[in-house]
């Protein structure tokens, strides 16, 4: 599983990254989690508002910090 947290590195982006890593621990799933901070790369993903979350190439959340319950569903737990 590949997870991308997209954003410039703001507080909300850091919060999404932290929540993703915590949800992965709770779910027992393994994934590669990366931060995408380059706006051109973010735009190539079709994202024009941050923070955003992309899981296996699918945009799951844009412009907000997702709830933990949503993260766990998206991770398949």
KEPA-712393 format. One record per residue: residue in three letters; x, y, z of N, C-alpha, C in turn. Coordinates in steps of 0.001 Angstrom, whole numbers, plus 500000, padded with zeros to 6 digits. Layout:
ALAXYZXYZXYZ
...
end
This chain:
UNK500851498836500000500000500000500000500903501235500000
UNK500528502208499185501291503449499104500376504610499494
UNK500823505380500468500039506502500973500851507776500797
UNK500191508798500247500838510103500073500038511152500826
UNK500735511908501668500144513050502346500632514275501584
UNK499696514993500983500047516115500114499788517448500803
UNK500783518317500745500645519650501300502003520281501513
UNK502019521580501802503273522318501915504053522062503203
UNK503485521303504126504169521061505394503584521888506522
UNK502332522297506351501652523097507369501251522209508560
UNK500703522830509559500295522105510770499268521025510450
UNK498286521337509608497259520342509269497849519184508471
UNK498811519478507606499465518411506840500217517468507782
UNK500906518055508748501623517245509732500650516417510561
UNK499485516995510852498464516272511620497950515064510825
UNK497726515240509530497273514128508685498325513023508674
UNK499594513400508516500685512418508496500699511628509805
UNK500568512335510923500582511679512229499395510735512370
UNK498211511172511952497023510330512056497136509091511175
UNK497724509251510007497899508110509112498810507069509749
UNK499934507510510308500861506558510922500227505876512136
UNK499434506621512910498753506021514063497689505016513609
UNK496948505354512555495912504445512041496546503171511491
UNK497708503303510861498405502117510360498798501198511512
UNK499282501775512593499658500968513757498441500241514321
UNK497315500951514439496092500346514989495554499242514094
UNK495670499450512784495105498488511844496001497283511617
UNK497289497435511931498234496349511691498655496239510239
UNK498248497199509420498599497198507997499987497806507805
UNK500609497418506707501900497991506355501730498834505107
UNK502431499963505085502334500859503930503564501748503874
UNK503825502249502691504853503265502505504140504600502573
UNK504527505427503543503903506737503719504923507803503343
UNK504515508685502438505423509761502028504685511089502042
UNK505472512157502143504930513508502071505253514067500697
UNK504254514664500062504448515320498774504253516813499024
UNK505339517584498879505267519017499164505393519885497912
UNK505784519294496799505942520032495546504565520282494933
UNK504207521559494770502875521896494279502622521375492871
UNK503635521274492039503442520725490696503095519244490764
UNK503759518506491656503452517087491838502043516903492405
UNK501673517780493338500334517711493933499280517975492853
UNK499518518972492019498575519314490940498452518172489933
UNK499547517449489680499504516312488757498561515223489267
UNK498383515185490578497472514208491181496018514689491121
UNK495823515908490596494478516460490502494013517125491777
UNK494973517494492625494659518083493926494984519568493880
UNK494014520385494305494226521833494280493925522480495624
UNK493791521673496661493591522151498018494287521172498957
UNK494888521680500009495602520815500944495075521047502353
UNK495306520110503252496003518849503056495158517875502236
UNK495837516919501647495151515893500873495789514536501159
UNK495012513502500987495477512154501250495193511275500044
UNK496234510578499567496105509691498422496538508290498861
UNK495671507309498649495981505928499010495928505087497740
UNK497049504469497409497169503632496204496640504348494961
UNK497005505621494814496657506387493632495269506993493632
UNK494485506723494664493120507253494743493053508359495794
UNK492585509544495379492448510676496293491296510373497246
UNK491602510355498532490595510006499538490054511215500287
UNK490866512252500424490482513387501252491219514626500762
UNK490487515741500632491090516990500169490582518148501028
UNK491512518985501480491147520211502176490741520059503623
UNK490963518879504180490596518668505581491411517543506187
UNK491374517489507500492018516397508225490971515299508380
UNK491233514098507865490222513032507942490041512506509361
UNK488857511998509619488578511376510912489271510018510978
UNK489624509603512174490309508319512360489467507160511821
UNK488164507206512052487294506115511572487352506009510052
UNK487425507155509362487541507135507900488877506543507465
UNK489926506936508161491263506390507836491274504878507963
UNK490688504368509025490677502914509244489884502202508150
UNK488805502797507691488024502210506586488861502200505317
UNK489501503327505022490308503431503811491493502472503828
UNK491999502181505028493139501256505135492680499801505078
UNK491377499604505120490849498239504994490835497450506269
UNK490714498152507391490678497407508662489292497369509248
end
